[in-house]
Structure formats: structure tokens, C-alpha cells
């Protein structure tokens, strides 16, 4: 299971391996160890256009809420 957290270390929700792979394939990573993504409304529109899973989009849209942008960090739990 992969857990998503915001910049305040608040748990946003859990995503699947496939959803994480989609994010990794769709988003820019600064290094191989990079585990965070900056999201803004246009980013979510981009992910939707690329065919993002509806549950993933709903989770990210809920986390973004009325914010202009949000950094989301993922962590794999065992």
C-alpha cells in the first residue's frame, strides 16, 4: 500500500501500485529518490487527460481543495 501525505504530514489517503506507477510515469521527478509531486488544478486536468484513474483523481482533487497548489509526498508501507 502507498500512502499519500501533504506538506503538513497529514494523511491524504492510500493509492495502489498501479496508481503510483501512473503518477511516476506522468509527473516530473528530480531524482530517482524523489517521492513528492507538486499539484495544482492544471496538473489534475493534465492527469485526467492522460487517463488517470477516477479514484486517484478524486483523492487528489479532495486534497487540493481550494488551494492554489499542494505538494504531495508518497510513502510505501508494509
Buried (B, 14 or more C-beta within 10 A) or exposed (E): EBBBBBEEEEEBBEBEEEBBEBBEEBBEEEEEEEBBBEBEEEBBEBBBEEEBBEEBBEBBBEBBEEEEEBEBBBEEEE
